[in-house]
C-alpha cells in the first residue's frame, strides 16, 4: 500500500543519516575508496577499493555542506561522522599522486574516455558548493594538487561522443568558479555545438555523438539535465544569460513530462541501462526547481520525491547496514547491473540528495502541502514522438505503462532486455536477466531456428500517436536475424487502457529455415509466499496474484490471448529453467504464445492485459473486438461490434 503521509524534512534527514553512516563504514584507511561486497565485482575501478563509491557520495556531502547553518557532524546510532573531514580527507588523498589513496593510477592517454573524467566534474562542483567548509580552508599547494588532478582528467578529447561531454564541461566550469585554470572555449563548445547537435526537441536529448541514434533513457535526466542545472548554478552561467535561458528552457520542456512517469506509490517504469543508480533521476527534478525550470507546483515535486525515495527504501534498496545495494530491491535480479559498474557505482544515486540538500531548510519545498500526481488525478494517454514512447496511466490502480517503439541501445553494446521490449510497466517490472545470452520474451516477440533466438534490437522506422478517442498507437518496422536469415517484421500496438492489441506481419527470409515464434505477456513478479493463480486455455492464458499481496489492493494480473496466428498458450514461472530474472522480484510468472512454424508471410494478432485482477473495462475492450485486419497498403484496422473503428496507417 502507498504511504500517503506527507514527506517531511525530518524523514529526509533520517534517510540521509542512515546513508552517511552506512557509507562511512565502508571507507578504506585512506578515506578515498569504499570496500563493498557487491556481488564480488572487482577489477578496474575496484582495484584496491572503489573510488566511484567515494566520488559519487560527494554529491550528497556537497549539497549538505552548501548550507552554512547545518551541522557538519552527523550522528547515527551513536556514531559521529564529520562531513567536512570526510570530504577533505577523500579529495586530498584521491588527487595526490604521492598518496596511497590516489585515484589516478594507470590513466589512459590524456583526452581519452577515462572513468576518472566522469567523476571529475561533480567532485569539483562539490568543492564549489562546499567551498566555505572545505576549499577555502585548504593551503594554496593543496588547491593546486586538486586542480592539477582535474586538469589531467579534463583534457579535451578528439570528439564529443555522448553524454560524457557534460562531464568535461562541468569540470572546466567548476574550475572557473573556484578561480582555477580552465578552458572556457571547451565549456562553450559542449553547451552550444554538442548539445544543439543531439537535441531532438520537446526536452529530449539523444545520447550519442549526434541525434539519430535514438538512444533515450535516464541519462537524459541524470547527465544531460542534471549537469546543465549544475552549470546553471555556477557564477559563470550568469555571465551568459541567453545561453542559460535557452538550456533551462529545454529543461523546463522535459520537466513538463516527468510527473507522468511516476506511479501513485512513487514507482517508476524502469527502462534502460544504469538502473542501479536508482533514485538519481530525482536530482534532475529538484535541481530544475532550484534553478527555476520546474513548471509544476512545488507540492507535486515534493510528493514525487518523497514517494520515490520511500519506494526504494521500503523495498530494500538500502541494506540493513545503510549501504546502497546494486540491485533495485532486496530480491531483484543482479542483472540490472552493467559491465562498467564498479562496486560503488550505485552512489550516483546521491544526485538526489545532493540536489535535495542544496535547498535551504526553510525552502517552500519543505513547508508546502503536497499535490497529487497526474495518475492520481485521472487516466492519461500521451505520445512522445521522440523518444518514440506512449505513456499510459490508470487512476484506479495508480500504475503507469511505458510502451516503446523508437528508443533502443545499438550494437556493439545492445541491451534488448532493457531497451527493446514493447512495454515497461510499474505494475509488472520487466525481466532483466539473460539465459545463454538471450533475453526472456516478456513483453516481446521472439523467433527461433531451434538453435538461436532473435529479439528486437532497434528499428528501421517507427511512429507513435494518440487517437481522438484517447487510445494510443505505436508502429515499428525492424529485422529479426537468425544467422544469415533476416526476417522482416511490421508491428502495430494499440493501447486501450490496461489492455492493448499487438499485431505483427512477419515476412520470412527464404534463405533460412522457417522459424518458430513465441510472444510473451508482461512478467508478473511476486514475493516469496505469494500464491499466484493460473488460467490456461488452448490459445489464452492468465496469471495473477490476488488483492492484499505485494501492496496492491486490487491484485495484479497479466493475461494474453491469441486473436490470430498462434497455435497454443502456456504459463511459465521461469524461462528456460531460470526463476531469478525479474528486475524487482524474487520470482515471476508470464504467459507465452507459440507458433511451431511460421508461414512465408505470417500475421500474428494478440490481446494483452497488464493491471488489476478485476479488469472488467479491459476485458470488455477485448471481448467486443470484432476483427483486426492488415490492409494491402500496410494499414492496420480494428473493428468493434458497436461500430467503432481505429486505423493505424502504414
Residue, then its C-alpha position, 0 to 999 in steps of 0.5 A: x500500500x502507498x504511504x500517503x503521509x506527507x514527506x517531511x524534512x525530518x524523514x529526509x534527514x533520517x534517510x540521509x543519516x542512515x546513508x552517511x553512516x552506512x557509507x562511512x563504514x565502508x571507507x578504506x584507511x585512506x578515506x578515498x575508496x569504499x570496500x563493498x561486497x557487491x556481488x564480488x565485482x572487482x577489477x578496474x575501478x575496484x582495484x584496491x577499493x572503489x573510488x566511484x563509491x567515494x566520488x559519487x557520495x560527494x554529491x550528497x556531502x556537497x549539497x549538505x555542506x552548501x548550507x552554512x547553518x547545518x551541522x557538519x557532524x552527523x550522528x547515527x546510532x551513536x556514531x559521529x561522522x564529520x562531513x567536512x573531514x570526510x570530504x577533505x580527507x577523500x579529495x586530498x588523498x584521491x588527487x595526490x599522486x604521492x598518496x596511497x589513496x590516489x585515484x589516478x593510477x594507470x590513466x589512459x592517454x590524456x583526452x581519452x574516455x577515462x572513468x576518472x573524467x566522469x567523476x571529475x566534474x561533480x567532485x569539483x562542483x562539490x568543492x564549489x558548493x562546499x567551498x566555505x567548509x572545505x576549499x577555502x580552508x585548504x593551503x594554496x599547494x593543496x588547491x593546486x594538487x586538486x586542480x592539477x588532478x582535474x586538469x589531467x582528467x579534463x583534457x579535451x578529447x578528439x570528439x564529443x561522443x555522448x553524454x560524457x561531454x557534460x562531464x568535461x564541461x562541468x569540470x572546466x566550469x567548476x574550475x572557473x568558479x573556484x578561480x582555477x585554470x580552465x578552458x572556457x572555449x571547451x565549456x562553450x563548445x559542449x553547451x552550444x555545438x554538442x548539445x544543439x547537435x543531439x537535441x531532438x526537441x520537446x526536452x529530449x536529448x539523444x545520447x550519442x555523438x549526434x541525434x539519430x541514434x535514438x538512444x533515450x533513457x535516464x541519462x537524459x535526466x541524470x547527465x544531460x539535465x542534471x549537469x546543465x542545472x549544475x552549470x546553471x548554478x555556477x557564477x559563470x552561467x550568469x555571465x551568459x544569460x541567453x545561453x542559460x535561458x535557452x538550456x533551462x528552457x529545454x529543461x523546463x520542456x522535459x520537466x513538463x513530462x516527468x510527473x507522468x512517469x511516476x506511479x501513485x506509490x512513487x514507482x517508476x517504469x524502469x527502462x534502460x541501462x544504469x538502473x542501479x543508480x536508482x533514485x538519481x533521476x530525482x536530482x534532475x527534478x529538484x535541481x530544475x526547481x532550484x534553478x527555476x525550470x520546474x513548471x509544476x507546483x512545488x507540492x507535486x515535486x515534493x510528493x514525487x520525491x518523497x514517494x520515490x525515495x520511500x519506494x526504494x527504501x521500503x523495498x530494500x534498496x538500502x541494506x540493513x547496514x545503510x549501504x546502497x545495494x546494486x540491485x533495485x530491491x532486496x530480491x531483484x535480479x543482479x542483472x540490472x547491473x552493467x559491465x562498467x559498474x564498479x562496486x560503488x557505482x550505485x552512489x550516483x544515486x546521491x544526485x538526489x540528495x545532493x540536489x535535495x540538500x542544496x535547498x535551504x531548510x526553510x525552502x517552500x519545498x519543505x513547508x508546502x502541502x503536497x499535490x497529487x500526481x497526474x495518475x492520481x488525478x485521472x487516466x492519461x494517454x500521451x505520445x512522445x514522438x521522440x523518444x518514440x514512447x506512449x505513456x499510459x496511466x490508470x487512476x484506479x490502480x495508480x500504475x503507469x505503462x511505458x510502451x516503446x517503439x523508437x528508443x533502443x541501445x545499438x550494437x556493439x553494446x545492445x541491451x534488448x532486455x532493457x531497451x527493446x521490449x514493447x512495454x515497461x510497466x510499474x505494475x509488472x517490472x520487466x525481466x532483466x536477466x539473460x539465459x545463454x545470452x538471450x533475453x526472456x520474451x516478456x513483453x516481446x516477440x521472439x523467433x527461433x531456428x531451434x538453435x538461436x533466438x532473435x529479439x528486437x534490437x532497434x528499428x528501421x522506422x517507427x511512429x507513435x500517436x494518440x487517437x481522438x478517442x484517447x487510445x494510443x498507437x505505436x508502429x515499428x518496422x525492424x529485422x529479426x536475424x537468425x544467422x544469415x536469415x533476416x526476417x522482416x517484421x511490421x508491428x502495430x500496438x494499440x493501447x486501450x487502457x490496461x489492455x492493448x492489441x499487438x499485431x505483427x506481419x512477419x515476412x520470412x527470409x527464404x534463405x533460412x529455415x522457417x522459424x518458430x515464434x513465441x510472444x510473451x505477456x508482461x512478467x508478473x513478479x511476486x514475493x516469496x509466499x505469494x500464491x499466484x493463480x493460473x488460467x490456461x486455455x488452448x490459445x489464452x492464458x492468465x496469471x495473477x496474484x490476488x488483492x492484499x499481496x505485494x501492496x496492491x489492493x486490487x491484485x495484479x494480473x497479466x493475461x494474453x490471448x491469441x486473436x490470430x496466428x498462434x497455435x497454443x498458450x502456456x504459463x511459465x514461472x521461469x524461462x528456460x529453467x531460470x526463476x531469478x530474472x525479474x528486475x524487482x522480484x524474487x520470482x515471476x510468472x508470464x504467459x507465452x504464445x507459440x507458433x511451431x512454424x511460421x508461414x512465408x508471410x505470417x500475421x500474428x494478432x494478440x490481446x494483452x492485459x497488464x493491471x488489476x485482477x478485476x479488469x472488467x473495462x479491459x476485458x470488455x475492450x477485448x471481448x467486443x473486438x470484432x476483427x483486426x485486419x492488415x490492409x494491402x497498403x500496410x494499414x492496420x484496422x480494428x473493428x468493434x461490434x458497436x461500430x467503432x473503428x481505429x486505423x493505424x496507417x502504414 
